[in-house]
């Protein structure tokens, strides 16, 4: 009952040497949604400052998150490779973005706006936070179409997925677990959790509706941001148990993945902000 990965072409169309890819297109969709939904929130809340600055703010946050996401991936996940292949840093169409790096990049941009316009950083982040989950979900669909970031091998899960491009990685796993060789011979790849779809569901759909319904009413400053940090961190730590660790890193100390390690400070920060919002109230 295994499911075979659908034959999806990661390239939408090609014109000469230029190719438009679904992975990048998903980022554009996420950004366009953020602009549309952000303007809708401004109309609802009648906030004059955001009405004037929304385009500059969102473009800056998007650029900061993209740059931070790429730098974060290079530093956290594959620094030895990129230090030896400098030009590959710019091959963003091949994938390789870190959410946690993107979050740091977005925070730096929001800090800049906070200092420049004398507004509270948590007030700005409360405005930005509801716009994020949709883009996260779109990005995970891009990962799925690229057939990357697949889940861990799970031969006993009936609805596991066969990703043909995991074959080279599967060969390494079979060396360690020879009993999986018949499955590799039969299907050409080992059955894995479609963890990209798990992330799409939790980080995209579920997180969006949690933030959406919570933000429909006025909340103390920082409450929405803290909720995002806590739930994303919890969801990410949970999903990492089903996601194949990056081969160049593996499990840190044979216990924890890099994604789980980076999510722990998010949860702690969210709890601190949540506590302070209640305390100040």
C-alpha positions in Angstrom: 0.0 0.0 0.0 3.0 2.3 -0.3 2.4 5.5 -2.3 4.7 6.4 -5.1 5.9 10.0 -5.4 3.9 11.6 -8.3 6.0 12.5 -11.3 6.1 16.2 -10.6 8.4 18.5 -12.7 10.0 21.0 -10.4 10.3 23.4 -13.4 7.2 25.2 -14.5 8.5 26.5 -17.8 11.8 27.3 -19.5 12.7 30.2 -21.7 16.2 29.9 -23.1 18.6 29.5 -20.2 16.0 30.8 -17.6 13.8 28.3 -15.8 10.9 29.2 -13.6 10.6 26.7 -10.7 7.8 25.8 -8.4 10.0 26.2 -5.4 10.6 29.9 -6.0 7.0 30.3 -7.2 5.8 29.2 -3.8 7.8 31.9 -2.1 6.2 34.5 -4.4 2.7 33.1 -3.6 3.5 33.3 0.1 4.6 36.9 -0.2 1.6 38.0 -2.3 -0.7 36.5 0.3 1.2 38.4 3.0 0.7 41.6 1.2 -3.0 41.0 0.5 -3.8 39.7 4.1 -1.7 42.5 5.7 -3.7 45.2 3.9 -6.9 43.5 4.9 -5.8 43.6 8.5 -4.9 47.2 8.2 -8.4 48.1 6.8 -10.0 46.2 9.7 -7.8 47.8 12.5 -7.6 51.2 10.8 -3.9 51.6 11.6 -2.5 54.6 9.8 1.2 53.9 10.4 1.0 50.4 8.9 -1.1 51.7 6.0 1.8 54.0 5.1 4.6 51.6 5.7 3.1 48.2 4.8 4.8 47.8 1.4 8.2 48.9 2.7 7.9 46.8 5.8 6.7 43.6 4.0 9.3 43.9 1.2 12.0 44.4 3.8 10.9 41.5 6.0 10.6 39.2 2.9 14.1 40.2 1.7 15.5 39.8 5.2 13.9 36.4 5.7 15.2 35.2 2.3 18.8 36.3 3.0 18.7 35.1 6.6 17.2 31.8 5.4 20.0 31.2 3.0 22.7 32.3 5.4 21.1 30.2 8.2 21.2 27.1 6.0 24.8 27.6 5.1 25.9 28.1 8.7 23.6 25.7 10.5 23.4 22.8 8.0 26.2 22.7 5.4 29.0 25.2 6.1 31.9 22.8 5.1 30.4 22.3 1.6 29.6 26.0 0.9 33.0 27.1 2.2 34.5 24.9 -0.5 31.9 25.9 -3.2 31.4 29.6 -2.8 29.4 30.1 -6.0 26.8 27.5 -4.9 25.7 29.9 -2.2 23.7 31.7 -5.0 22.1 28.5 -6.4 18.9 29.1 -4.3 16.8 27.4 -7.0 18.3 24.2 -5.9 16.7 24.6 -2.4 18.6 25.1 0.8 16.8 27.5 3.1 16.6 27.5 6.9 13.4 28.7 8.6 15.3 29.6 11.7 17.8 31.6 9.7 14.9 33.3 8.0 13.3 34.1 11.3 16.5 35.7 12.5 16.7 37.8 9.3 13.1 38.9 9.7 13.7 39.9 13.4 16.7 42.0 12.4 14.6 43.9 9.9 11.8 44.4 12.4 14.4 45.7 14.9 15.5 48.2 12.4 11.9 49.4 11.8 11.4 49.5 15.6 14.4 51.8 16.2 13.8 53.9 13.2 10.2 54.6 13.7 10.1 54.4 17.6 7.6 51.5 17.7 7.7 48.4 19.9 9.3 45.4 18.2 6.6 43.1 19.5 3.9 45.4 18.1 5.5 45.0 14.7 5.9 41.2 15.1 2.3 40.9 16.2 1.3 42.4 12.9 3.7 40.3 10.8 3.1 37.0 12.6 -0.4 36.1 11.1 1.0 36.6 7.6 3.7 33.9 8.0 2.1 30.5 8.2 0.6 30.6 4.7 4.1 31.2 3.3 5.5 28.4 5.4 2.9 26.0 4.0 3.6 27.1 0.5 7.3 26.6 1.0 6.7 23.0 2.3 4.7 22.3 -0.9 7.7 23.5 -2.8 9.9 21.1 -0.9 7.5 18.3 -1.8 7.5 19.2 -5.5 11.3 19.3 -5.4 11.2 15.9 -3.7 13.5 17.0 -1.0 13.5 16.9 2.8 11.7 13.6 2.7 10.9 11.7 5.9 12.6 8.8 7.7 12.4 5.3 6.4 9.2 3.6 7.7 8.6 0.2 6.1 5.8 -0.6 8.6 3.8 2.5 7.7 1.3 1.4 5.0 1.0 4.9 3.5 4.7 5.7 3.4 5.9 7.2 0.1 8.5 6.0 -2.4 10.8 8.9 -3.4 12.9 7.7 -6.3 15.6 10.3 -5.7 16.3 9.0 -2.2 18.0 5.9 -3.7 21.6 7.0 -3.0 20.7 7.7 0.6 18.8 4.4 0.8 22.0 2.5 -0.2 23.7 3.9 2.9 20.8 2.9 5.1 20.7 -0.6 3.6 24.3 -1.1 4.5 23.4 -0.5 8.1 20.1 -2.4 8.0 20.5 -5.3 5.4 17.0 -6.5 6.1 15.7 -3.6 4.1 17.5 -4.7 0.9 14.4 -6.6 -0.5 12.3 -3.4 -0.3 15.0 -1.4 -2.1 15.2 -4.1 -4.8 11.4 -4.2 -5.2 10.6 -0.5 -5.2 13.9 1.2 -6.2 13.8 3.2 -3.0 12.8 2.7 0.6 9.4 3.8 1.8 9.5 7.0 3.8 7.2 9.4 5.7 6.1 12.3 3.4 7.3 14.7 6.1 7.0 17.7 3.8 3.2 17.2 3.8 3.2 16.8 7.6 4.9 20.2 7.9 2.5 21.7 5.3 -0.4 20.6 7.4 0.9 21.6 10.9 3.1 24.6 10.1 0.9 25.9 7.3 -2.7 25.0 7.8 -3.1 24.3 11.5 -0.7 27.1 12.6 -2.5 29.6 10.3 -5.9 28.9 11.8 -4.5 29.0 15.4 -3.0 32.5 14.8 -6.0 33.6 12.7 -8.7 32.9 15.3 -6.5 34.1 18.2 -5.7 37.4 16.4 -9.3 38.2 15.6 -9.6 40.0 18.9 -7.4 42.6 20.4 -4.6 41.0 22.4 -1.9 42.4 24.7 1.3 43.3 22.8 3.5 40.2 22.3 0.8 37.6 22.9 0.3 36.7 19.2 4.1 36.6 18.6 4.6 34.3 21.6 1.9 32.0 20.4 3.6 31.6 17.1 7.0 30.9 18.6 5.6 28.3 20.9 3.4 26.4 18.5 5.9 26.5 15.6 8.6 25.3 17.9 6.5 22.4 19.2 5.3 21.4 15.7 8.8 21.5 14.3 10.2 19.4 17.1 7.4 16.8 16.7 7.8 16.6 12.9 11.6 16.2 13.1 10.9 12.7 14.6 9.5 11.8 11.2 12.0 13.8 9.0 15.2 12.3 7.7 18.1 14.1 9.4 20.4 16.0 7.0 23.1 13.4 6.0 26.0 15.9 6.5 24.9 16.4 10.1 22.8 13.4 11.2 21.7 13.4 14.8 23.6 15.7 17.1 25.0 13.5 19.9 22.8 10.7 18.4 19.8 12.3 20.1 18.6 15.5 18.5 18.3 17.0 15.1 19.5 20.5 14.2 15.9 21.6 13.6 14.9 20.5 17.0 17.9 22.2 18.6 17.1 25.5 16.9 13.4 25.2 17.8 14.0 25.0 21.6 15.1 28.7 21.9 11.9 29.6 20.0 9.7 27.9 22.6 11.6 29.4 25.5 11.4 32.9 24.0 7.7 32.4 23.3 7.0 31.4 26.9 9.0 34.3 28.3 7.1 36.8 26.1 3.8 35.1 27.0 4.6 35.4 30.7 5.6 39.0 30.4 2.4 39.9 28.5 0.3 38.4 31.3 2.5 40.0 34.0 2.4 43.5 32.5 -1.4 43.2 32.0 
